């Protein structure tokens, strides 16, 4: 018994959709397995080095706080930057020592 042509096309389309769904499921499972393996490897490598193997230097300061605009180049700089200067009661914050020096040379 021969199947009519439209019915045969429906079977082929159904198989294609089924194979695509199967591929999506397999890729998702494979991705999950790879993610778990990578996290396990990363945690193993991190714990073998010990807790905090390289502490930050003692003279390193944390940047943070309110942002202020550098008057020379326009970069926004954290309030805790070491490059700052008070002129006529107004505090100026700089992104670098060179911007600080350039601002000092600017006539007011």
C-alpha positions as CSV (number, residue, x, y, z in Angstrom):
1,X,0.0,0.0,0.0
2,X,1.5,3.3,-1.1
3,X,1.0,6.4,1.0
4,X,-0.4,9.6,-0.6
5,X,2.3,12.2,-1.3
6,X,1.0,14.9,1.2
7,X,1.0,12.3,4.0
8,X,4.6,11.4,3.2
9,X,5.7,15.1,3.3
10,X,4.1,15.4,6.8
11,X,6.1,12.4,8.0
12,X,9.3,13.8,6.8
13,X,8.5,17.2,8.3
14,X,7.6,15.5,11.6
15,X,11.0,13.7,11.6
16,X,12.9,16.9,10.9
17,X,11.2,18.7,13.8
18,X,11.8,15.7,16.1
19,X,15.5,15.6,15.2
20,X,15.8,19.4,15.8
21,X,14.2,19.1,19.2
22,X,16.4,16.2,20.0
23,X,19.5,18.2,19.0
24,X,18.4,21.1,21.2
25,X,17.9,18.8,24.2
26,X,21.3,17.1,23.7
27,X,23.1,20.4,23.3
28,X,21.5,21.7,26.5
29,X,22.5,18.6,28.4
30,X,26.0,18.6,27.1
31,X,26.4,22.3,28.0
32,X,25.2,21.6,31.5
33,X,27.6,18.7,31.9
34,X,30.5,20.8,30.6
35,X,29.6,23.7,32.9
36,X,29.6,21.4,36.0
37,X,32.9,19.9,35.0
38,X,34.5,23.3,34.5
39,X,33.2,24.6,37.8
40,X,34.5,21.5,39.6
41,X,37.9,22.0,37.9
42,X,38.0,25.7,38.8
43,X,37.1,25.1,42.4
44,X,39.7,22.3,42.6
45,X,42.4,24.6,41.1
46,X,41.4,27.5,43.5
47,X,41.5,25.4,46.6
48,X,44.8,23.8,45.8
49,X,46.4,27.3,45.7
50,X,45.2,28.0,49.2
51,X,43.1,30.8,50.5
52,X,44.0,34.2,48.9
53,X,47.5,33.3,47.6
54,X,48.5,36.9,46.7
55,X,47.2,39.5,49.1
56,X,47.1,43.1,47.8
57,X,50.1,45.3,48.6
58,X,50.0,47.2,51.8
59,X,50.2,50.6,50.0
60,X,47.3,49.8,47.7
61,X,44.3,51.9,48.4
62,X,40.7,51.1,47.5
63,X,39.1,53.4,45.0
64,X,35.5,54.3,45.7
65,X,33.1,57.0,46.7
66,X,31.5,59.8,44.8
67,X,32.7,60.5,41.3
68,X,34.1,63.9,40.3
69,X,35.0,65.2,36.9
70,X,38.7,65.8,36.1
71,X,38.8,69.5,35.0
72,X,41.5,68.8,32.4
73,X,40.4,65.7,30.4
74,X,36.8,65.3,31.6
75,X,37.3,61.8,33.0
76,X,35.2,60.9,36.0
77,X,37.4,60.0,39.0
78,X,36.6,58.5,42.4
79,X,36.7,60.7,45.4
80,X,39.4,58.6,47.0
81,X,41.9,59.2,44.2
82,X,45.4,60.2,45.4
83,X,45.5,62.9,42.7
84,X,43.6,65.8,44.2
85,X,44.3,69.4,45.1
86,X,42.4,72.2,47.0
87,X,42.5,75.6,45.3
88,X,40.8,78.6,46.9
89,X,38.7,76.3,49.0
90,X,37.5,74.2,46.1
91,X,38.6,70.6,45.8
92,X,39.7,69.3,42.4
93,X,40.1,65.6,41.5
94,X,42.4,64.4,38.7
95,X,42.8,61.1,36.9
96,X,46.6,61.2,36.9
97,X,49.5,63.2,38.0
98,X,50.0,64.7,34.5
99,X,46.4,66.1,34.6
100,X,47.1,67.5,38.0
101,X,50.3,69.3,36.7
102,X,48.5,70.5,33.6
103,X,45.7,72.1,35.7
104,X,48.3,73.8,37.9
105,X,49.8,75.5,34.8
106,X,46.4,76.8,33.6
107,X,46.0,80.5,34.5
108,X,42.9,81.4,36.5
